[in-house]
Amino acid sequence: MRPATKNLVKWVSLLAVISVAGGCYPTLKREAERADQALVSIRFFLPNFRDDMEFDSLLLAIQRNLAYLARLDAKEPFQYGPDTFTCQEIRETQEAFFNLVSQTKDPVKLAKIIKKHFRVYRAAGRPGNSKVLFTGYFEPVFEASLTPDETYRFPLYRKPDDLIKIDLSLFGEKFKGNSIVARIDGNKVGPYYSRYEIEVEKALHGKGLEIAWLKDPVDVTFLHIQGSGRLNLPNGESLSVGYEAANGQPYRSIGRYMLEREYLTPETMSMQNIRRFLAEHPELTDEILNQNPSYVFFRILENGPLGNISVPLTPGRSIALDARLFPKGALAFISCQKPVVNDRGEILDWVNFSRFVLNQDTGGAIRGAGRADLFWGSGDYAEIAAGHLKHEGELYILVKKP
């Protein structure tokens, strides 16, 4: 064999080894169904670990995360792809990372330390695509009233007493990890009311479940989608509300329905354009909103929007992932794009960004190993970014090495 041919064989063999080790990120053939399929341990082609935000917000998010971990048993298991760690190991990971970020200001040095002392897992992505699709959410602000009148007519409901969540794993090993939401009606158990039954047929009317009333059914729906928000009351006071439960019915995207009916196009699809279309076509509002049978119930919050681990969300630092596949409270690193916006609220460009985040939330529309939702906070920029972000990026999760 000639020397050149030998060298070529060596390089091909080396590339094959790197690919097997996780460098080339083989794509999923089917949607990830278990936690061990959602993350892949990698050693090559690691991200640069550059962060585009001030670290004060990151330290705050980690502190909140540690408060969540402190509530758990030290031996409670967390599944990180094919590996299992105890809650104590995850606490030690985040305490070590907190100290590292507090003491290391040089981003190059920080990245070197992370690569040396932390295991890195990469989200497996979607079938045929190793990238993660990022969307965004924010804390909307709506005008509301604690009493109904001709202006405030559309209720926001708290969780009904007849709604229960049943852990099916109690009925056999084959149901492990599965649960259903049901309605108790005397000695009968059945599915809970759909959105249509609640909104159009008034299934919950007169039961005293109303937290407040809003001006527009679209406001109520968008609050359901965001999962939390702030209500400004006529007396100048405000009320924070957040997700408490859902009716267990399947989530069907309003945006996807509008694309299917050609009410909007992929190029014009955004939260802002959905709202604009519904304002211009009120005769279609019920049809579009009620095609989604899923319905959300709320509770009053003391400290702003809370995620699924019951800690306040941190703007720019909290993400929502599929809770079936990704470990709650995980320390993560993302790279994606964010909008550049002018004073008139117009998007001028999209630029790359990357940062450390914490998995502190979940959502009905966030399903699979290739989806992530970034919490932008509140305000004009947050609303624009959340309404238009639909970009591919990368998601990594970190755990301290022994």
C-alpha positions as CSV (number, residue, x, y, z in Angstrom):
1,M,0.0,0.0,0.0
2,R,1.4,3.4,-1.0
3,P,2.2,6.0,1.9
4,A,-0.5,8.3,0.6
5,T,-3.1,5.6,0.7
6,K,-2.0,4.5,4.2
7,N,-2.5,8.1,5.4
8,L,-5.9,8.3,3.8
9,V,-7.0,5.1,5.6
10,K,-5.7,6.5,8.9
11,W,-7.7,9.7,8.5
12,V,-10.8,7.9,7.5
13,S,-10.4,5.6,10.5
14,L,-9.9,8.6,12.8
15,L,-13.0,10.4,11.5
16,A,-15.0,7.2,12.1
17,V,-13.8,7.0,15.7
18,I,-14.7,10.7,16.2
19,S,-18.1,10.1,14.7
20,V,-18.8,7.2,17.0
21,A,-17.7,9.3,20.0
22,G,-20.3,11.8,19.3
23,G,-18.6,14.3,17.2
24,C,-20.8,14.1,14.1
25,Y,-24.0,13.9,16.0
26,P,-25.9,11.1,14.3
27,T,-29.6,12.1,13.9
28,L,-32.6,10.3,15.4
29,K,-34.5,8.0,13.2
30,R,-37.6,8.3,15.3
31,E,-38.8,10.9,17.9
32,A,-37.2,10.3,21.3
33,E,-39.7,8.6,23.6
34,R,-37.5,8.1,26.6
35,A,-35.1,10.2,28.7
36,D,-32.1,8.0,27.7
37,Q,-32.7,8.9,24.0
38,A,-33.0,12.7,24.5
39,L,-29.3,13.5,25.4
40,V,-26.0,12.2,23.9
41,S,-22.8,12.4,25.8
42,I,-20.1,14.2,23.7
43,R,-16.3,14.8,24.0
44,F,-15.5,16.5,20.7
45,F,-16.7,19.6,19.0
46,L,-17.8,21.3,22.2
47,P,-19.3,24.8,22.1
48,N,-17.3,27.9,23.0
49,F,-19.3,28.5,26.2
50,R,-19.4,32.3,25.5
51,D,-22.2,34.1,27.3
52,D,-23.9,37.2,25.9
53,M,-25.5,38.4,29.2
54,E,-24.3,39.7,32.5
55,F,-23.6,36.9,35.0
56,D,-25.7,38.5,37.7
57,S,-28.8,37.1,36.1
58,L,-27.2,33.7,35.8
59,L,-26.2,33.6,39.4
60,L,-29.8,34.5,40.4
61,A,-31.2,31.7,38.2
62,I,-28.7,29.2,39.8
63,Q,-29.6,30.3,43.3
64,R,-33.3,29.8,42.5
65,N,-32.5,26.4,41.1
66,L,-30.5,25.4,44.2
67,A,-33.6,26.3,46.3
68,Y,-35.5,23.7,44.2
69,L,-32.9,21.0,44.6
70,A,-32.7,21.7,48.3
71,R,-36.3,20.6,48.6
72,L,-35.6,17.1,47.2
73,D,-34.1,14.0,48.7
74,A,-30.3,13.9,48.2
75,K,-30.7,10.4,46.7
76,E,-33.4,11.3,44.2
77,P,-32.3,10.2,40.7
78,F,-32.0,12.4,37.7
79,Q,-31.8,10.9,34.2
80,Y,-29.3,12.7,31.9
81,G,-29.6,10.7,28.7
82,P,-28.0,7.3,29.3
83,D,-26.6,8.3,32.7
84,T,-28.3,8.7,36.1
85,F,-27.1,11.1,38.8
86,T,-28.3,11.7,42.3
87,C,-29.8,15.0,43.4
88,Q,-26.7,15.5,45.6
89,E,-24.5,15.3,42.5
90,I,-26.6,17.8,40.6
91,R,-26.5,20.2,43.7
92,E,-22.7,19.8,43.7
93,T,-22.6,20.5,40.0
94,Q,-24.5,23.8,40.3
95,E,-22.8,24.9,43.5
96,A,-19.4,24.3,41.7
97,F,-20.6,26.2,38.6
98,F,-22.0,29.1,40.8
99,N,-18.6,29.4,42.4
100,L,-16.8,29.2,39.1
101,V,-18.8,31.9,37.5
102,S,-18.5,34.1,40.5
103,Q,-14.7,33.9,40.5
104,T,-13.8,33.6,36.9
105,K,-14.3,36.7,34.7
106,D,-12.1,35.7,31.8
107,P,-14.4,33.9,29.2
108,V,-11.5,32.0,27.7
109,K,-10.4,30.7,31.0
110,L,-14.0,29.9,32.0
111,A,-14.5,27.8,28.9
112,K,-11.3,25.9,29.4
113,I,-12.3,25.0,33.0
114,I,-15.8,23.9,31.9
115,K,-14.4,21.7,29.2
116,K,-11.9,20.1,31.7
117,H,-14.2,19.6,34.7
118,F,-17.7,19.1,33.3
119,R,-19.4,16.4,31.3
120,V,-21.3,17.8,28.3
121,Y,-24.5,16.3,26.8
122,R,-26.0,17.4,23.6
123,A,-29.8,17.4,22.9
124,A,-30.5,14.7,20.3
125,G,-32.8,17.0,18.3
126,R,-35.6,16.0,16.0
127,P,-35.8,12.9,13.7
128,G,-33.5,13.6,10.8
129,N,-32.3,16.9,12.3
130,S,-29.8,17.2,15.2
131,K,-30.7,20.8,15.7
132,V,-33.2,22.1,18.3
133,L,-36.0,24.4,17.3
134,F,-36.2,27.4,19.7
135,T,-39.3,29.4,20.3
136,G,-39.9,32.0,23.0
137,Y,-42.4,33.1,25.6
138,F,-42.8,36.1,27.8
139,E,-44.9,37.5,30.7
140,P,-47.8,39.4,29.0
141,V,-49.6,42.3,30.7
142,F,-53.4,42.6,30.2
143,E,-56.1,44.8,31.5
144,A,-58.5,42.9,33.8
145,S,-61.2,43.3,36.5
146,L,-62.1,41.3,39.5
147,T,-65.8,41.8,38.7
148,P,-67.4,41.2,35.3
149,D,-69.2,44.0,33.3
150,E,-69.9,44.8,29.7
151,T,-66.2,45.5,29.1
152,Y,-64.6,42.7,31.1
153,R,-66.5,39.6,30.0
154,F,-64.0,36.7,29.5
155,P,-63.1,34.8,32.6
156,L,-59.8,33.4,33.7
157,Y,-60.4,30.3,35.8
158,R,-58.7,28.7,38.8
159,K,-58.4,24.9,39.0
160,P,-61.8,23.2,39.6
161,D,-62.2,20.8,42.4
162,D,-63.5,18.0,40.2
163,L,-60.3,17.9,38.1
164,I,-57.8,15.2,39.2
165,K,-54.6,13.8,37.8
166,I,-54.3,10.0,38.0
167,D,-50.9,8.3,38.1
168,L,-51.4,5.3,35.9
169,S,-48.2,3.6,37.1
170,L,-50.2,2.6,40.2
171,F,-52.2,0.2,38.1
172,G,-49.2,-1.7,36.6
173,E,-45.6,-1.6,35.4
174,K,-46.7,-1.2,31.8
175,F,-48.2,2.2,32.6
176,K,-45.0,3.5,34.2
177,G,-44.5,7.2,33.5
178,N,-48.1,7.7,32.3
179,S,-50.9,9.7,33.8
180,I,-54.3,11.1,32.8
181,V,-56.3,14.1,33.8
182,A,-59.9,13.3,34.5
183,R,-63.2,14.7,35.8
184,I,-65.0,13.2,38.8
185,D,-68.8,13.2,38.3
186,G,-70.5,11.3,41.1
187,N,-69.3,7.7,40.8
188,K,-68.1,8.2,37.2
189,V,-64.6,9.2,35.9
190,G,-64.2,10.7,32.4
191,P,-62.2,13.2,30.4
192,Y,-62.3,16.8,31.6
193,Y,-64.2,19.5,29.7
194,S,-62.7,20.7,26.4
195,R,-62.0,24.3,25.6
196,Y,-65.2,24.4,23.5
197,E,-67.3,23.0,26.4
198,I,-65.8,25.6,28.8
199,E,-65.8,28.7,26.6
200,V,-68.9,28.1,24.4
201,E,-71.1,25.8,26.4
202,K,-70.1,27.5,29.7
203,A,-69.5,24.3,31.5
204,L,-67.8,26.1,34.5
205,H,-70.1,29.1,34.6
206,G,-71.6,29.9,38.0
207,K,-69.2,27.7,40.0
208,G,-67.2,30.6,41.5
209,L,-63.9,29.7,39.8
210,E,-63.2,33.0,38.2
211,I,-60.0,34.7,39.2
212,A,-60.6,37.8,37.0
213,W,-62.3,38.8,33.7
214,L,-60.4,40.1,30.6
215,K,-61.6,42.2,27.7
216,D,-60.8,39.9,24.9
217,P,-61.0,36.1,24.4
218,V,-57.7,36.4,22.5
219,D,-56.1,37.8,25.6
220,V,-57.3,34.8,27.6
221,T,-56.0,32.4,24.9
222,F,-52.6,34.1,24.8
223,L,-52.4,34.0,28.5
224,H,-53.0,30.2,28.3
225,I,-50.2,29.9,25.7
226,Q,-47.7,31.9,27.8
227,G,-48.6,30.2,31.0
228,S,-48.3,33.3,33.2
229,G,-48.9,37.0,33.1
230,R,-49.7,40.2,34.9
231,L,-53.2,41.7,35.2
232,N,-53.5,45.4,35.6
233,L,-56.7,46.2,37.5
234,P,-58.9,49.4,37.2
235,N,-57.8,50.6,40.7
236,G,-54.2,50.7,39.6
237,E,-53.1,47.5,41.4
238,S,-51.8,44.5,39.5
239,L,-52.1,40.8,40.0
240,S,-49.7,38.1,38.8
241,V,-51.2,34.8,37.7
242,G,-49.5,31.6,36.6
243,Y,-50.3,28.1,35.4
244,E,-51.8,25.7,38.0
245,A,-53.2,22.8,35.9
246,A,-54.5,21.8,32.4
247,N,-57.6,19.9,31.4
248,G,-55.5,17.0,29.9
249,Q,-56.9,17.4,26.4
250,P,-54.4,17.4,23.5
251,Y,-52.7,20.7,22.6
252,R,-53.4,21.8,19.0
253,S,-51.4,24.8,17.8
254,I,-53.4,27.9,16.7
255,G,-50.6,28.8,14.4
256,R,-50.5,25.5,12.7
257,Y,-54.3,25.5,12.2
258,M,-54.1,29.0,10.6
259,L,-51.4,27.7,8.3
260,E,-53.4,24.7,7.3
261,R,-56.4,27.0,6.5
262,E,-54.1,29.5,4.7
263,Y,-55.1,32.3,7.0
264,L,-51.4,33.0,7.4
265,T,-48.3,31.9,5.6
266,P,-45.0,30.5,7.1
267,E,-43.4,33.8,6.3
268,T,-46.0,35.9,8.1
269,M,-46.5,33.6,11.0
270,S,-45.9,35.3,14.4
271,M,-47.8,35.9,17.6
272,Q,-48.3,39.6,16.5
273,N,-49.8,38.6,13.1
274,I,-52.1,36.0,14.7
275,R,-53.5,38.7,17.0
276,R,-53.8,41.1,14.0
277,F,-55.6,38.5,11.9
278,L,-58.1,37.7,14.7
279,A,-58.8,41.4,15.3
280,E,-59.5,41.9,11.6
281,H,-61.7,38.7,11.3
282,P,-63.7,38.5,14.5
283,E,-66.2,36.1,12.9
284,L,-63.4,33.5,12.8
285,T,-62.2,33.9,16.4
286,D,-64.3,31.1,17.9
287,E,-63.4,28.7,15.2
288,I,-59.7,29.3,15.5
289,L,-59.4,29.4,19.2
290,N,-61.7,26.5,20.0
291,Q,-60.1,24.1,17.5
292,N,-57.6,23.6,20.4
293,P,-59.3,21.5,23.1
294,S,-56.5,22.1,25.6
295,Y,-57.4,24.5,28.5
296,V,-55.3,26.0,31.2
297,F,-56.3,26.9,34.8
298,F,-54.4,29.5,36.8
299,R,-53.5,30.5,40.4
300,I,-52.5,33.9,41.9
301,L,-48.7,34.2,42.3
302,E,-46.8,36.2,45.0
303,N,-43.5,36.5,43.1
304,G,-44.1,36.7,39.4
305,P,-44.1,33.9,36.9
306,L,-43.1,30.4,38.2
307,G,-41.8,27.5,36.2
308,N,-42.6,23.8,36.7
309,I,-40.1,23.5,39.5
310,S,-42.0,26.3,41.4
311,V,-39.2,28.9,41.4
312,P,-39.5,32.4,39.7
313,L,-38.4,32.4,36.1
314,T,-35.4,34.6,35.3
315,P,-35.6,36.5,32.0
316,G,-33.2,35.2,29.4
317,R,-32.0,32.5,31.7
318,S,-35.0,30.1,32.1
319,I,-35.9,27.7,29.4
320,A,-38.8,25.2,29.0
321,L,-38.1,21.7,27.8
322,D,-40.1,18.5,27.6
323,A,-40.3,17.3,31.2
324,R,-40.7,13.7,30.1
325,L,-37.3,13.7,28.4
326,F,-35.0,16.3,30.1
327,P,-34.1,16.5,33.8
328,K,-35.8,19.3,35.7
329,G,-33.5,22.1,36.9
330,A,-30.6,21.1,34.6
331,L,-27.8,23.5,33.9
332,A,-27.7,24.1,30.2
333,F,-26.0,26.1,27.4
334,I,-27.8,27.2,24.3
335,S,-26.9,28.9,21.0
336,C,-29.4,30.4,18.7
337,Q,-30.4,33.8,17.2
338,K,-32.1,36.9,18.7
339,P,-33.7,39.9,17.0
340,V,-32.2,43.4,16.6
341,V,-35.1,45.8,17.1
342,N,-35.4,49.5,16.4
343,D,-37.3,52.2,18.3
344,R,-40.5,51.5,16.3
345,G,-40.5,47.8,17.3
346,E,-39.4,46.6,13.9
347,I,-36.9,43.7,13.6
348,L,-33.9,44.9,11.6
349,D,-31.8,41.7,11.8
350,W,-31.2,38.4,13.6
351,V,-27.9,37.9,15.2
352,N,-26.2,34.8,16.8
353,F,-26.1,34.5,20.6
354,S,-25.2,31.9,23.2
355,R,-25.6,31.7,27.0
356,F,-26.0,29.5,30.0
357,V,-29.6,28.8,31.0
358,L,-31.5,26.6,33.5
359,N,-34.3,24.1,32.6
360,Q,-37.0,25.5,34.9
361,D,-40.2,25.1,33.0
362,T,-42.2,23.0,30.5
363,G,-45.1,23.5,28.2
364,G,-47.8,21.7,26.3
365,A,-46.4,22.6,22.9
366,I,-42.8,21.8,23.9
367,R,-42.6,18.2,23.0
368,G,-39.6,16.1,22.0
369,A,-35.9,16.2,22.2
370,G,-35.7,18.9,19.5
371,R,-37.8,21.7,21.1
372,A,-37.0,24.4,23.6
373,D,-38.8,27.6,24.7
374,L,-36.8,30.6,26.0
375,F,-38.3,32.9,28.6
376,W,-37.6,36.5,27.6
377,G,-39.2,38.3,30.5
378,S,-41.7,41.2,30.0
379,G,-41.8,44.4,28.0
380,D,-41.8,45.4,24.4
381,Y,-38.5,43.6,23.4
382,A,-39.6,40.4,25.2
383,E,-42.9,40.4,23.4
384,I,-41.3,40.9,20.0
385,A,-38.6,38.3,20.6
386,A,-41.0,35.7,22.0
387,G,-43.5,36.4,19.2
388,H,-41.0,35.9,16.3
389,L,-38.4,33.5,17.5
390,K,-38.6,30.2,15.6
391,H,-35.0,29.4,14.8
392,E,-32.8,26.4,15.0
393,G,-30.0,26.2,17.5
394,E,-28.1,23.9,19.8
395,L,-28.8,22.8,23.4
396,Y,-26.2,21.3,25.7
397,I,-26.5,20.2,29.3
398,L,-23.7,20.1,31.9
399,V,-22.8,17.9,34.8
400,K,-19.6,18.1,36.9
401,K,-17.2,15.3,36.5
402,P,-16.5,13.1,39.6
